[in-house]
Amino acid sequence: MTKEYRAKTFKSGNSLALRLPKGLGIREGQEMVLREDRGKFAFEPAPKEGRKIDLTGIYGSMPNLSRMPVDEADRDWSSDSRRD
């Protein structure tokens, strides 16, 4: 069942803001995605970004690990180059 809430806009700096009811359970600072479709608005929590792995703690723990050699060959990245 869909609940209906009323909210009020207000000026916040040079922007307009929408004061949302506490009953929605949105936390302060939570990032949201806002969509507009023909004058109707919908918002939802922004998808979480993938976790990043911090490798600084293992630096130097693998003494036999080395960089892969880099091929310094010249390359033609233009789209009009042809292969023969």
PDB file with SEQRES, HELIX, SHEET and CRYST1 records, atoms N, CA, C and O in Angstrom:
SEQRES   1 A   84  MET THR LYS GLU TYR ARG ALA LYS THR PHE LYS SER GLY          
SEQRES   2 A   84  ASN SER LEU ALA LEU ARG LEU PRO LYS GLY LEU GLY ILE          
SEQRES   3 A   84  ARG GLU GLY GLN GLU MET VAL LEU ARG GLU ASP ARG GLY          
SEQRES   4 A   84  LYS PHE ALA PHE GLU PRO ALA PRO LYS GLU GLY ARG LYS          
SEQRES   5 A   84  ILE ASP LEU THR GLY ILE TYR GLY SER MET PRO ASN LEU          
SEQRES   6 A   84  SER ARG MET PRO VAL ASP GLU ALA ASP ARG ASP TRP SER          
SEQRES   7 A   84  SER ASP SER ARG ARG ASP                                      
HELIX    1 AA1 LYS A   22  LEU A   24  5                                   3    
HELIX    2 AA2 THR A   56  ILE A   58  5                                   3    
SHEET    1 AA1 2 LYS A   8  SER A  12  0                                        
SHEET    2 AA1 2 SER A  15  ARG A  19 -1                                        
SHEET    1 AA2 2 MET A  32  ASP A  37  0                                        
SHEET    2 AA2 2 LYS A  40  PRO A  45 -1                                        
CRYST1    1.000    1.000    1.000  90.00  90.00  90.00 P 1           1          
ATOM      1  N   MET A   1       0.841  -1.175   0.000  1.00  0.00           N  
ATOM      2  CA  MET A   1       0.000   0.000   0.000  1.00  0.00           C  
ATOM      3  C   MET A   1       0.889   1.244   0.000  1.00  0.00           C  
ATOM      4  O   MET A   1       1.840   1.332   0.777  1.00  0.00           O  
ATOM      5  N   THR A   2       0.584   2.178  -0.852  1.00  0.00           N  
ATOM      6  CA  THR A   2       1.369   3.398  -0.982  1.00  0.00           C  
ATOM      7  C   THR A   2       0.919   4.417   0.050  1.00  0.00           C  
ATOM      8  O   THR A   2      -0.275   4.669   0.211  1.00  0.00           O  
ATOM      9  N   LYS A   3       1.891   5.003   0.752  1.00  0.00           N  
ATOM     10  CA  LYS A   3       1.585   6.085   1.689  1.00  0.00           C  
ATOM     11  C   LYS A   3       1.823   7.404   0.983  1.00  0.00           C  
ATOM     12  O   LYS A   3       2.718   7.516   0.145  1.00  0.00           O  
ATOM     13  N   GLU A   4       1.034   8.386   1.316  1.00  0.00           N  
ATOM     14  CA  GLU A   4       1.197   9.715   0.731  1.00  0.00           C  
ATOM     15  C   GLU A   4       1.643  10.682   1.813  1.00  0.00           C  
ATOM     16  O   GLU A   4       1.063  10.727   2.898  1.00  0.00           O  
ATOM     17  N   TYR A   5       2.673  11.452   1.510  1.00  0.00           N  
ATOM     18  CA  TYR A   5       3.202  12.454   2.430  1.00  0.00           C  
ATOM     19  C   TYR A   5       3.157  13.811   1.750  1.00  0.00           C  
ATOM     20  O   TYR A   5       3.221  13.903   0.524  1.00  0.00           O  
ATOM     21  N   ARG A   6       3.050  14.846   2.539  1.00  0.00           N  
ATOM     22  CA  ARG A   6       3.163  16.212   2.020  1.00  0.00           C  
ATOM     23  C   ARG A   6       4.503  16.764   2.469  1.00  0.00           C  
ATOM     24  O   ARG A   6       4.933  16.546   3.601  1.00  0.00           O  
ATOM     25  N   ALA A   7       5.154  17.478   1.569  1.00  0.00           N  
ATOM     26  CA  ALA A   7       6.444  18.088   1.869  1.00  0.00           C  
ATOM     27  C   ALA A   7       6.409  19.519   1.367  1.00  0.00           C  
ATOM     28  O   ALA A   7       5.596  19.870   0.512  1.00  0.00           O  
ATOM     29  N   LYS A   8       7.298  20.341   1.906  1.00  0.00           N  
ATOM     30  CA  LYS A   8       7.300  21.757   1.567  1.00  0.00           C  
ATOM     31  C   LYS A   8       8.686  22.169   1.089  1.00  0.00           C  
ATOM     32  O   LYS A   8       9.696  21.774   1.672  1.00  0.00           O  
ATOM     33  N   THR A   9       8.730  22.964   0.024  1.00  0.00           N  
ATOM     34  CA  THR A   9      10.004  23.471  -0.470  1.00  0.00           C  
ATOM     35  C   THR A   9      10.399  24.724   0.298  1.00  0.00           C  
ATOM     36  O   THR A   9       9.550  25.438   0.832  1.00  0.00           O  
ATOM     37  N   PHE A  10      11.708  24.977   0.345  1.00  0.00           N  
ATOM     38  CA  PHE A  10      12.222  26.193   0.973  1.00  0.00           C  
ATOM     39  C   PHE A  10      13.537  26.563   0.305  1.00  0.00           C  
ATOM     40  O   PHE A  10      14.162  25.733  -0.357  1.00  0.00           O  
ATOM     41  N   LYS A  11      13.946  27.794   0.478  1.00  0.00           N  
ATOM     42  CA  LYS A  11      15.185  28.301  -0.119  1.00  0.00           C  
ATOM     43  C   LYS A  11      16.361  27.869   0.758  1.00  0.00           C  
ATOM     44  O   LYS A  11      16.329  28.030   1.979  1.00  0.00           O  
ATOM     45  N   SER A  12      17.397  27.320   0.123  1.00  0.00           N  
ATOM     46  CA  SER A  12      18.614  26.917   0.820  1.00  0.00           C  
ATOM     47  C   SER A  12      19.789  27.414  -0.014  1.00  0.00           C  
ATOM     48  O   SER A  12      20.188  26.766  -0.981  1.00  0.00           O  
ATOM     49  N   GLY A  13      20.343  28.566   0.363  1.00  0.00           N  
ATOM     50  CA  GLY A  13      21.383  29.194  -0.450  1.00  0.00           C  
ATOM     51  C   GLY A  13      20.762  29.679  -1.739  1.00  0.00           C  
ATOM     52  O   GLY A  13      19.753  30.385  -1.720  1.00  0.00           O  
ATOM     53  N   ASN A  14      21.357  29.306  -2.865  1.00  0.00           N  
ATOM     54  CA  ASN A  14      20.797  29.672  -4.166  1.00  0.00           C  
ATOM     55  C   ASN A  14      19.927  28.561  -4.750  1.00  0.00           C  
ATOM     56  O   ASN A  14      19.508  28.644  -5.904  1.00  0.00           O  
ATOM     57  N   SER A  15      19.658  27.535  -3.969  1.00  0.00           N  
ATOM     58  CA  SER A  15      18.885  26.393  -4.453  1.00  0.00           C  
ATOM     59  C   SER A  15      17.559  26.292  -3.720  1.00  0.00           C  
ATOM     60  O   SER A  15      17.344  26.937  -2.694  1.00  0.00           O  
ATOM     61  N   LEU A  16      16.684  25.477  -4.261  1.00  0.00           N  
ATOM     62  CA  LEU A  16      15.464  25.113  -3.563  1.00  0.00           C  
ATOM     63  C   LEU A  16      15.698  23.760  -2.925  1.00  0.00           C  
ATOM     64  O   LEU A  16      16.380  22.907  -3.493  1.00  0.00           O  
ATOM     65  N   ALA A  17      15.140  23.565  -1.761  1.00  0.00           N  
ATOM     66  CA  ALA A  17      15.271  22.289  -1.067  1.00  0.00           C  
ATOM     67  C   ALA A  17      13.875  21.784  -0.734  1.00  0.00           C  
ATOM     68  O   ALA A  17      12.919  22.558  -0.681  1.00  0.00           O  
ATOM     69  N   LEU A  18      13.770  20.504  -0.514  1.00  0.00           N  
ATOM     70  CA  LEU A  18      12.499  19.886  -0.176  1.00  0.00           C  
ATOM     71  C   LEU A  18      12.634  19.270   1.206  1.00  0.00           C  
ATOM     72  O   LEU A  18      13.466  18.388   1.419  1.00  0.00           O  
ATOM     73  N   ARG A  19      11.832  19.725   2.128  1.00  0.00           N  
ATOM     74  CA  ARG A  19      11.855  19.195   3.496  1.00  0.00           C  
ATOM     75  C   ARG A  19      11.008  17.931   3.505  1.00  0.00           C  
ATOM     76  O   ARG A  19       9.805  17.980   3.249  1.00  0.00           O  
ATOM     77  N   LEU A  20      11.639  16.799   3.799  1.00  0.00           N  
ATOM     78  CA  LEU A  20      10.949  15.517   3.771  1.00  0.00           C  
ATOM     79  C   LEU A  20      10.550  15.087   5.178  1.00  0.00           C  
ATOM     80  O   LEU A  20      11.304  15.310   6.125  1.00  0.00           O  
ATOM     81  N   PRO A  21       9.387  14.481   5.328  1.00  0.00           N  
ATOM     82  CA  PRO A  21       8.931  14.045   6.652  1.00  0.00           C  
ATOM     83  C   PRO A  21       9.848  12.984   7.260  1.00  0.00           C  
ATOM     84  O   PRO A  21      10.401  12.144   6.550  1.00  0.00           O  
ATOM     85  N   LYS A  22       9.997  13.036   8.561  1.00  0.00           N  
ATOM     86  CA  LYS A  22      10.824  12.080   9.296  1.00  0.00           C  
ATOM     87  C   LYS A  22      10.324  10.650   9.097  1.00  0.00           C  
ATOM     88  O   LYS A  22      11.108   9.701   9.124  1.00  0.00           O  
ATOM     89  N   GLY A  23       9.032  10.504   8.902  1.00  0.00           N  
ATOM     90  CA  GLY A  23       8.420   9.188   8.745  1.00  0.00           C  
ATOM     91  C   GLY A  23       8.929   8.398   7.553  1.00  0.00           C  
ATOM     92  O   GLY A  23       8.719   7.187   7.482  1.00  0.00           O  
ATOM     93  N   LEU A  24       9.592   9.057   6.619  1.00  0.00           N  
ATOM     94  CA  LEU A  24      10.146   8.346   5.470  1.00  0.00           C  
ATOM     95  C   LEU A  24      11.388   7.539   5.838  1.00  0.00           C  
ATOM     96  O   LEU A  24      11.765   6.614   5.118  1.00  0.00           O  
ATOM     97  N   GLY A  25      12.021   7.885   6.949  1.00  0.00           N  
ATOM     98  CA  GLY A  25      13.189   7.139   7.414  1.00  0.00           C  
ATOM     99  C   GLY A  25      14.469   7.422   6.655  1.00  0.00           C  
ATOM    100  O   GLY A  25      15.393   6.610   6.679  1.00  0.00           O  
ATOM    101  N   ILE A  26      14.541   8.560   5.982  1.00  0.00           N  
ATOM    102  CA  ILE A  26      15.755   8.924   5.251  1.00  0.00           C  
ATOM    103  C   ILE A  26      16.738   9.563   6.220  1.00  0.00           C  
ATOM    104  O   ILE A  26      16.373  10.452   6.989  1.00  0.00           O  
ATOM    105  N   ARG A  27      18.002   9.101   6.181  1.00  0.00           N  
ATOM    106  CA  ARG A  27      19.022   9.635   7.086  1.00  0.00           C  
ATOM    107  C   ARG A  27      19.622  10.913   6.515  1.00  0.00           C  
ATOM    108  O   ARG A  27      19.678  11.090   5.298  1.00  0.00           O  
ATOM    109  N   GLU A  28      20.062  11.789   7.382  1.00  0.00           N  
ATOM    110  CA  GLU A  28      20.747  13.015   6.959  1.00  0.00           C  
ATOM    111  C   GLU A  28      22.029  12.649   6.225  1.00  0.00           C  
ATOM    112  O   GLU A  28      22.797  11.805   6.687  1.00  0.00           O  
ATOM    113  N   GLY A  29      22.258  13.281   5.088  1.00  0.00           N  
ATOM    114  CA  GLY A  29      23.458  13.027   4.303  1.00  0.00           C  
ATOM    115  C   GLY A  29      23.341  11.857   3.345  1.00  0.00           C  
ATOM    116  O   GLY A  29      24.265  11.594   2.575  1.00  0.00           O  
ATOM    117  N   GLN A  30      22.222  11.152   3.379  1.00  0.00           N  
ATOM    118  CA  GLN A  30      22.043  10.009   2.483  1.00  0.00           C  
ATOM    119  C   GLN A  30      21.907  10.513   1.048  1.00  0.00           C  
ATOM    120  O   GLN A  30      21.104  11.405   0.778  1.00  0.00           O  
ATOM    121  N   GLU A  31      22.682   9.950   0.134  1.00  0.00           N  
ATOM    122  CA  GLU A  31      22.637  10.366  -1.264  1.00  0.00           C  
ATOM    123  C   GLU A  31      21.421   9.737  -1.940  1.00  0.00           C  
ATOM    124  O   GLU A  31      21.138   8.551  -1.768  1.00  0.00           O  
ATOM    125  N   MET A  32      20.708  10.560  -2.714  1.00  0.00           N  
ATOM    126  CA  MET A  32      19.488  10.113  -3.370  1.00  0.00           C  
ATOM    127  C   MET A  32      19.587  10.360  -4.875  1.00  0.00           C  
ATOM    128  O   MET A  32      20.330  11.233  -5.323  1.00  0.00           O  
ATOM    129  N   VAL A  33      18.838   9.590  -5.641  1.00  0.00           N  
ATOM    130  CA  VAL A  33      18.698   9.799  -7.078  1.00  0.00           C  
ATOM    131  C   VAL A  33      17.303  10.367  -7.293  1.00  0.00           C  
ATOM    132  O   VAL A  33      16.315   9.797  -6.830  1.00  0.00           O  
ATOM    133  N   LEU A  34      17.224  11.491  -7.995  1.00  0.00           N  
ATOM    134  CA  LEU A  34      15.949  12.156  -8.266  1.00  0.00           C  
ATOM    135  C   LEU A  34      15.672  12.069  -9.759  1.00  0.00           C  
ATOM    136  O   LEU A  34      16.520  12.416 -10.580  1.00  0.00           O  
ATOM    137  N   ARG A  35      14.480  11.605 -10.100  1.00  0.00           N  
ATOM    138  CA  ARG A  35      14.087  11.504 -11.506  1.00  0.00           C  
ATOM    139  C   ARG A  35      12.862  12.373 -11.749  1.00  0.00           C  
ATOM    140  O   ARG A  35      11.959  12.452 -10.916  1.00  0.00           O  
ATOM    141  N   GLU A  36      12.851  13.028 -12.919  1.00  0.00           N  
ATOM    142  CA  GLU A  36      11.711  13.852 -13.311  1.00  0.00           C  
ATOM    143  C   GLU A  36      11.166  13.291 -14.609  1.00  0.00           C  
ATOM    144  O   GLU A  36      11.916  13.083 -15.563  1.00  0.00           O  
ATOM    145  N   ASP A  37       9.875  13.048 -14.651  1.00  0.00           N  
ATOM    146  CA  ASP A  37       9.226  12.535 -15.851  1.00  0.00           C  
ATOM    147  C   ASP A  37       7.932  13.301 -16.057  1.00  0.00           C  
ATOM    148  O   ASP A  37       6.949  13.088 -15.347  1.00  0.00           O  
ATOM    149  N   ARG A  38       7.942  14.192 -17.035  1.00  0.00           N  
ATOM    150  CA  ARG A  38       6.774  15.004 -17.389  1.00  0.00           C  
ATOM    151  C   ARG A  38       6.157  15.703 -16.180  1.00  0.00           C  
ATOM    152  O   ARG A  38       4.944  15.660 -15.974  1.00  0.00           O  
ATOM    153  N   GLY A  39       7.005  16.342 -15.390  1.00  0.00           N  
ATOM    154  CA  GLY A  39       6.530  17.124 -14.255  1.00  0.00           C  
ATOM    155  C   GLY A  39       6.287  16.330 -12.987  1.00  0.00           C  
ATOM    156  O   GLY A  39       5.904  16.906 -11.968  1.00  0.00           O  
ATOM    157  N   LYS A  40       6.498  15.029 -13.022  1.00  0.00           N  
ATOM    158  CA  LYS A  40       6.348  14.193 -11.823  1.00  0.00           C  
ATOM    159  C   LYS A  40       7.737  13.788 -11.360  1.00  0.00           C  
ATOM    160  O   LYS A  40       8.611  13.492 -12.175  1.00  0.00           O  
ATOM    161  N   PHE A  41       7.935  13.775 -10.056  1.00  0.00           N  
ATOM    162  CA  PHE A  41       9.244  13.494  -9.483  1.00  0.00           C  
ATOM    163  C   PHE A  41       9.205  12.194  -8.687  1.00  0.00           C  
ATOM    164  O   PHE A  41       8.217  11.885  -8.021  1.00  0.00           O  
ATOM    165  N   ALA A  42      10.284  11.451  -8.767  1.00  0.00           N  
ATOM    166  CA  ALA A  42      10.457  10.236  -7.972  1.00  0.00           C  
ATOM    167  C   ALA A  42      11.889  10.229  -7.466  1.00  0.00           C  
ATOM    168  O   ALA A  42      12.805  10.620  -8.189  1.00  0.00           O  
ATOM    169  N   PHE A  43      12.088   9.789  -6.234  1.00  0.00           N  
ATOM    170  CA  PHE A  43      13.442   9.698  -5.702  1.00  0.00           C  
ATOM    171  C   PHE A  43      13.619   8.379  -4.987  1.00  0.00           C  
ATOM    172  O   PHE A  43      12.667   7.786  -4.481  1.00  0.00           O  
ATOM    173  N   GLU A  44      14.877   7.930  -4.959  1.00  0.00           N  
ATOM    174  CA  GLU A  44      15.220   6.679  -4.292  1.00  0.00           C  
ATOM    175  C   GLU A  44      16.671   6.750  -3.848  1.00  0.00           C  
ATOM    176  O   GLU A  44      17.435   7.563  -4.367  1.00  0.00           O  
ATOM    177  N   PRO A  45      17.062   5.913  -2.895  1.00  0.00           N  
ATOM    178  CA  PRO A  45      18.463   5.925  -2.460  1.00  0.00           C  
ATOM    179  C   PRO A  45      19.389   5.619  -3.633  1.00  0.00           C  
ATOM    180  O   PRO A  45      19.093   4.758  -4.461  1.00  0.00           O  
ATOM    181  N   ALA A  46      20.507   6.329  -3.692  1.00  0.00           N  
ATOM    182  CA  ALA A  46      21.498   6.102  -4.748  1.00  0.00           C  
ATOM    183  C   ALA A  46      22.130   4.732  -4.542  1.00  0.00           C  
ATOM    184  O   ALA A  46      22.337   4.310  -3.404  1.00  0.00           O  
ATOM    185  N   PRO A  47      22.440   4.031  -5.638  1.00  0.00           N  
ATOM    186  CA  PRO A  47      23.095   2.728  -5.484  1.00  0.00           C  
ATOM    187  C   PRO A  47      24.466   2.896  -4.840  1.00  0.00           C  
ATOM    188  O   PRO A  47      25.175   3.873  -5.084  1.00  0.00           O  
ATOM    189  N   LYS A  48      24.813   1.929  -4.022  1.00  0.00           N  
ATOM    190  CA  LYS A  48      26.116   1.977  -3.354  1.00  0.00           C  
ATOM    191  C   LYS A  48      27.208   1.670  -4.358  1.00  0.00           C  
ATOM    192  O   LYS A  48      27.061   0.791  -5.207  1.00  0.00           O  
ATOM    193  N   GLU A  49      28.310   2.409  -4.252  1.00  0.00           N  
ATOM    194  CA  GLU A  49      29.452   2.157  -5.128  1.00  0.00           C  
ATOM    195  C   GLU A  49      30.156   0.893  -4.667  1.00  0.00           C  
ATOM    196  O   GLU A  49      30.096   0.520  -3.495  1.00  0.00           O  
ATOM    197  N   GLY A  50      30.826   0.239  -5.612  1.00  0.00           N  
ATOM    198  CA  GLY A  50      31.576  -0.962  -5.270  1.00  0.00           C  
ATOM    199  C   GLY A  50      32.672  -0.658  -4.264  1.00  0.00           C  
ATOM    200  O   GLY A  50      33.237   0.436  -4.254  1.00  0.00           O  
ATOM    201  N   ARG A  51      32.962  -1.624  -3.430  1.00  0.00           N  
ATOM    202  CA  ARG A  51      34.001  -1.422  -2.421  1.00  0.00           C  
ATOM    203  C   ARG A  51      35.361  -1.349  -3.075  1.00  0.00           C  
ATOM    204  O   ARG A  51      35.636  -2.054  -4.046  1.00  0.00           O  
ATOM    205  N   LYS A  52      36.200  -0.501  -2.541  1.00  0.00           N  
ATOM    206  CA  LYS A  52      37.577  -0.397  -3.021  1.00  0.00           C  
ATOM    207  C   LYS A  52      38.476  -1.143  -2.047  1.00  0.00           C  
ATOM    208  O   LYS A  52      38.255  -1.121  -0.836  1.00  0.00           O  
ATOM    209  N   ILE A  53      39.477  -1.791  -2.583  1.00  0.00           N  
ATOM    210  CA  ILE A  53      40.400  -2.567  -1.759  1.00  0.00           C  
ATOM    211  C   ILE A  53      41.643  -1.736  -1.496  1.00  0.00           C  
ATOM    212  O   ILE A  53      42.244  -1.196  -2.425  1.00  0.00           O  
ATOM    213  N   ASP A  54      42.027  -1.633  -0.239  1.00  0.00           N  
ATOM    214  CA  ASP A  54      43.230  -0.900   0.148  1.00  0.00           C  
ATOM    215  C   ASP A  54      44.387  -1.891   0.243  1.00  0.00           C  
ATOM    216  O   ASP A  54      44.404  -2.760   1.114  1.00  0.00           O  
ATOM    217  N   LEU A  55      45.346  -1.750  -0.659  1.00  0.00           N  
ATOM    218  CA  LEU A  55      46.484  -2.673  -0.697  1.00  0.00           C  
ATOM    219  C   LEU A  55      47.725  -2.123  -0.013  1.00  0.00           C  
ATOM    220  O   LEU A  55      48.784  -2.749  -0.071  1.00  0.00           O  
ATOM    221  N   THR A  56      47.622  -0.972   0.632  1.00  0.00           N  
ATOM    222  CA  THR A  56      48.813  -0.379   1.239  1.00  0.00           C  
ATOM    223  C   THR A  56      49.380  -1.245   2.357  1.00  0.00           C  
ATOM    224  O   THR A  56      50.582  -1.183   2.618  1.00  0.00           O  
ATOM    225  N   GLY A  57      48.571  -2.037   3.015  1.00  0.00           N  
ATOM    226  CA  GLY A  57      49.048  -2.871   4.115  1.00  0.00           C  
ATOM    227  C   GLY A  57      49.870  -4.066   3.676  1.00  0.00           C  
ATOM    228  O   GLY A  57      50.610  -4.625   4.485  1.00  0.00           O  
ATOM    229  N   ILE A  58      49.763  -4.479   2.416  1.00  0.00           N  
ATOM    230  CA  ILE A  58      50.517  -5.648   1.967  1.00  0.00           C  
ATOM    231  C   ILE A  58      51.713  -5.276   1.101  1.00  0.00           C  
ATOM    232  O   ILE A  58      52.426  -6.157   0.620  1.00  0.00           O  
ATOM    233  N   TYR A  59      51.939  -3.982   0.898  1.00  0.00           N  
ATOM    234  CA  TYR A  59      53.069  -3.549   0.082  1.00  0.00           C  
ATOM    235  C   TYR A  59      54.366  -4.080   0.691  1.00  0.00           C  
ATOM    236  O   TYR A  59      54.622  -3.877   1.878  1.00  0.00           O  
ATOM    237  N   GLY A  60      55.165  -4.741  -0.094  1.00  0.00           N  
ATOM    238  CA  GLY A  60      56.447  -5.269   0.380  1.00  0.00           C  
ATOM    239  C   GLY A  60      56.355  -6.647   1.006  1.00  0.00           C  
ATOM    240  O   GLY A  60      57.385  -7.241   1.324  1.00  0.00           O  
ATOM    241  N   SER A  61      55.153  -7.174   1.191  1.00  0.00           N  
ATOM    242  CA  SER A  61      55.029  -8.487   1.822  1.00  0.00           C  
ATOM    243  C   SER A  61      55.239  -9.629   0.825  1.00  0.00           C  
ATOM    244  O   SER A  61      55.295 -10.792   1.227  1.00  0.00           O  
ATOM    245  N   MET A  62      55.356  -9.319  -0.448  1.00  0.00           N  
ATOM    246  CA  MET A  62      55.602 -10.330  -1.472  1.00  0.00           C  
ATOM    247  C   MET A  62      56.889  -9.964  -2.207  1.00  0.00           C  
ATOM    248  O   MET A  62      56.830  -9.317  -3.253  1.00  0.00           O  
ATOM    249  N   PRO A  63      58.045 -10.360  -1.687  1.00  0.00           N  
ATOM    250  CA  PRO A  63      59.319  -9.930  -2.259  1.00  0.00           C  
ATOM    251  C   PRO A  63      59.558 -10.415  -3.684  1.00  0.00           C  
ATOM    252  O   PRO A  63      60.287  -9.758  -4.427  1.00  0.00           O  
ATOM    253  N   ASN A  64      58.981 -11.526  -4.090  1.00  0.00           N  
ATOM    254  CA  ASN A  64      59.199 -12.046  -5.444  1.00  0.00           C  
ATOM    255  C   ASN A  64      58.259 -11.429  -6.477  1.00  0.00           C  
ATOM    256  O   ASN A  64      58.370 -11.716  -7.669  1.00  0.00           O  
ATOM    257  N   LEU A  65      57.364 -10.609  -6.038  1.00  0.00           N  
ATOM    258  CA  LEU A  65      56.418  -9.971  -6.945  1.00  0.00           C  
ATOM    259  C   LEU A  65      57.071  -8.748  -7.570  1.00  0.00           C  
ATOM    260  O   LEU A  65      57.603  -7.891  -6.865  1.00  0.00           O  
ATOM    261  N   SER A  66      57.029  -8.669  -8.886  1.00  0.00           N  
ATOM    262  CA  SER A  66      57.630  -7.519  -9.565  1.00  0.00           C  
ATOM    263  C   SER A  66      56.678  -7.021 -10.651  1.00  0.00           C  
ATOM    264  O   SER A  66      55.704  -7.684 -11.007  1.00  0.00           O  
ATOM    265  N   ARG A  67      56.994  -5.832 -11.165  1.00  0.00           N  
ATOM    266  CA  ARG A  67      56.169  -5.262 -12.225  1.00  0.00           C  
ATOM    267  C   ARG A  67      56.324  -6.062 -13.504  1.00  0.00           C  
ATOM    268  O   ARG A  67      57.376  -6.643 -13.771  1.00  0.00           O  
ATOM    269  N   MET A  68      55.273  -6.080 -14.279  1.00  0.00           N  
ATOM    270  CA  MET A  68      55.336  -6.722 -15.592  1.00  0.00           C  
ATOM    271  C   MET A  68      56.071  -5.791 -16.545  1.00  0.00           C  
ATOM    272  O   MET A  68      55.954  -4.571 -16.428  1.00  0.00           O  
ATOM    273  N   PRO A  69      56.830  -6.350 -17.490  1.00  0.00           N  
ATOM    274  CA  PRO A  69      57.539  -5.492 -18.442  1.00  0.00           C  
ATOM    275  C   PRO A  69      56.541  -4.720 -19.308  1.00  0.00           C  
ATOM    276  O   PRO A  69      55.469  -5.223 -19.644  1.00  0.00           O  
ATOM    277  N   VAL A  70      56.916  -3.494 -19.658  1.00  0.00           N  
ATOM    278  CA  VAL A  70      56.061  -2.645 -20.477  1.00  0.00           C  
ATOM    279  C   VAL A  70      56.574  -2.661 -21.900  1.00  0.00           C  
ATOM    280  O   VAL A  70      57.764  -2.456 -22.138  1.00  0.00           O  
ATOM    281  N   ASP A  71      55.690  -2.899 -22.837  1.00  0.00           N  
ATOM    282  CA  ASP A  71      56.043  -2.889 -24.253  1.00  0.00           C  
ATOM    283  C   ASP A  71      55.986  -1.445 -24.731  1.00  0.00           C  
ATOM    284  O   ASP A  71      54.909  -0.852 -24.791  1.00  0.00           O  
ATOM    285  N   GLU A  72      57.126  -0.882 -25.067  1.00  0.00           N  
ATOM    286  CA  GLU A  72      57.220   0.522 -25.463  1.00  0.00           C  
ATOM    287  C   GLU A  72      57.041   0.721 -26.964  1.00  0.00           C  
ATOM    288  O   GLU A  72      57.432   1.765 -27.486  1.00  0.00           O  
ATOM    289  N   ALA A  73      56.468  -0.238 -27.666  1.00  0.00           N  
ATOM    290  CA  ALA A  73      56.290  -0.135 -29.119  1.00  0.00           C  
ATOM    291  C   ALA A  73      55.350   1.017 -29.456  1.00  0.00           C  
ATOM    292  O   ALA A  73      54.390   1.293 -28.735  1.00  0.00           O  
ATOM    293  N   ASP A  74      55.654   1.687 -30.579  1.00  0.00           N  
ATOM    294  CA  ASP A  74      54.776   2.761 -31.051  1.00  0.00           C  
ATOM    295  C   ASP A  74      53.483   2.151 -31.567  1.00  0.00           C  
ATOM    296  O   ASP A  74      53.484   1.106 -32.216  1.00  0.00           O  
ATOM    297  N   ARG A  75      52.383   2.823 -31.266  1.00  0.00           N  
ATOM    298  CA  ARG A  75      51.079   2.353 -31.721  1.00  0.00           C  
ATOM    299  C   ARG A  75      50.350   3.487 -32.413  1.00  0.00           C  
ATOM    300  O   ARG A  75      50.491   4.653 -32.044  1.00  0.00           O  
ATOM    301  N   ASP A  76      49.572   3.131 -33.419  1.00  0.00           N  
ATOM    302  CA  ASP A  76      48.744   4.110 -34.111  1.00  0.00           C  
ATOM    303  C   ASP A  76      47.312   3.910 -33.620  1.00  0.00           C  
ATOM    304  O   ASP A  76      46.651   2.951 -34.020  1.00  0.00           O  
ATOM    305  N   TRP A  77      46.834   4.792 -32.771  1.00  0.00           N  
ATOM    306  CA  TRP A  77      45.511   4.674 -32.171  1.00  0.00           C  
ATOM    307  C   TRP A  77      44.439   5.379 -32.991  1.00  0.00           C  
ATOM    308  O   TRP A  77      43.274   5.387 -32.593  1.00  0.00           O  
ATOM    309  N   SER A  78      44.799   5.965 -34.117  1.00  0.00           N  
ATOM    310  CA  SER A  78      43.800   6.677 -34.921  1.00  0.00           C  
ATOM    311  C   SER A  78      42.806   5.679 -35.510  1.00  0.00           C  
ATOM    312  O   SER A  78      43.153   4.534 -35.799  1.00  0.00           O  
ATOM    313  N   SER A  79      41.578   6.127 -35.681  1.00  0.00           N  
ATOM    314  CA  SER A  79      40.527   5.229 -36.159  1.00  0.00           C  
ATOM    315  C   SER A  79      40.623   4.954 -37.651  1.00  0.00           C  
ATOM    316  O   SER A  79      40.003   4.010 -38.142  1.00  0.00           O  
ATOM    317  N   ASP A  80      41.390   5.762 -38.388  1.00  0.00           N  
ATOM    318  CA  ASP A  80      41.480   5.555 -39.830  1.00  0.00           C  
ATOM    319  C   ASP A  80      42.653   4.665 -40.238  1.00  0.00           C  
ATOM    320  O   ASP A  80      42.902   4.477 -41.428  1.00  0.00           O  
ATOM    321  N   SER A  81      43.368   4.123 -39.267  1.00  0.00           N  
ATOM    322  CA  SER A  81      44.486   3.238 -39.617  1.00  0.00           C  
ATOM    323  C   SER A  81      43.931   1.897 -40.082  1.00  0.00           C  
ATOM    324  O   SER A  81      42.920   1.416 -39.569  1.00  0.00           O  
ATOM    325  N   ARG A  82      44.610   1.298 -41.068  1.00  0.00           N  
ATOM    326  CA  ARG A  82      44.150   0.030 -41.631  1.00  0.00           C  
ATOM    327  C   ARG A  82      45.199  -1.036 -41.401  1.00  0.00           C  
ATOM    328  O   ARG A  82      46.401  -0.774 -41.441  1.00  0.00           O  
ATOM    329  N   ARG A  83      44.720  -2.243 -41.158  1.00  0.00           N  
ATOM    330  CA  ARG A  83      45.637  -3.376 -41.007  1.00  0.00           C  
ATOM    331  C   ARG A  83      45.863  -4.007 -42.369  1.00  0.00           C  
ATOM    332  O   ARG A  83      44.935  -4.126 -43.169  1.00  0.00           O  
ATOM    333  N   ASP A  84      47.069  -4.402 -42.623  1.00  0.00           N  
ATOM    334  CA  ASP A  84      47.381  -5.046 -43.914  1.00  0.00           C  
ATOM    335  C   ASP A  84      47.497  -6.536 -43.740  1.00  0.00           C  
ATOM    336  O   ASP A  84      47.754  -7.252 -44.708  1.00  0.00           O  
TER     337      ASP A  84                                                      
END                                                                             
